Amino acid sequence: MSDAIKRLECRAAKCRRNILRMIRAGGAGHMGGAMSCMDIVTALYFYALYVDPLDPKKNDRDRFVLSAGHKCMAQYAALAERGFFDESLLDTYGALGTKLPGHPDMHKLPGIEANTGALGHGLAISVGMALGLRASGLKSRVFTVLGDGELPEGSNWEAVSAASHYKLSNLTAFVDVNGLQISGSTASVMNMEPIDARFEAFGWAVATIDGNDMGEIVRTLDSLPLATERPSAIIARTVKGKGLAFAEGNAAYHYWKPKEEELAEAEAELDRAIRLKEAV
């Protein structure tokens, strides 16, 4: 394993710890999906994205849109770790008037490109951004993260069709496939498998990866775009609640309101993980 991958894994562990910091501040939050996509979001902010925390509106920056807006603690955690704002702001999560609401708000926090949370909108916004960047002659890229639970929204498939039609090779969509949503398994609520074949049928270039394997994420990012004149879809198989042994693969932790002893156990587990990764 390369030193770069080890550093990214350590960053991801620290970001997961930031999620718990927000949970402690606010008393609850959409933890499960934030943890499952944390490796992807970490790789984007600390490896792939051309962004500047000191100039978050830089014209030629890459854009990141978190379509699954309820997973915003993952984005907040990464933005804080990347230096977009002071980490002390994490302690305001859940407070009245906070800049860290339950869904991202571009008017409140630097680094947020779009208001998301009404599921099925983020990909369409990303398509518009990719078109606009291309029309402006900019080489900037657009990345978005969707959840598998939001795929039944029809607006996603209008956006998938448009992205293919306009040959948006500057657009990459990660689908965080953790197999669970608030009311149970995605397969039982609305089965959208095979997800890869659906995107391929609309003309996208597709890769399927382990979305909690940092090395595999980075190798895939290095291969973008997956094809010329086609948008890229990365089907990332992940584990809900990744990083906390007692929460992994459990739909009950989609939205988590922990008891003190459970939260303390989670904090201790991630603190140990960080120490181990820093020691390697």
Order of alpha helices (4+ residues) and beta strands (2+ residues): alpha-alpha-alpha-beta-alpha-alpha-beta-alpha-beta-beta-beta-alpha-alpha-beta-alpha-beta-alpha
